[in-house]
Amino acid sequence: MRRFRERGHVRPNKMNGRPSQIEPQRERIFRILKARPAISSRGLRDALAAEGLEFSIITVQRFLKRYGLQSDRRLARLARRRTGT
């Protein structure tokens, strides 16, 4: 009750984490995704590595998920399999 009276809500305190290393590269990532819309997470990671940016696959996947793009990649991959390209 005390937290609610003090803050007006009972949500827990915000956790302080590490700042995102991939977030400053957002525009570059969107540029790659626009040029290659069916690229996989691993392909995106490799494209970033070719430009001198090293990220783990999980970092790339979390970035895509944060922007709601992960399922789009999956759907594009399934469509490619169906058409055989």
Buried (B, 14 or more C-beta within 10 A) or exposed (E): EEEEEEEEEEEEEEEEEEEEEBEEBEEBBEEBBEEEEBBBBEBBBEBBEEEEBEBEEEBBBBBBEEEEBBEBBEEBEEEEEEEEE
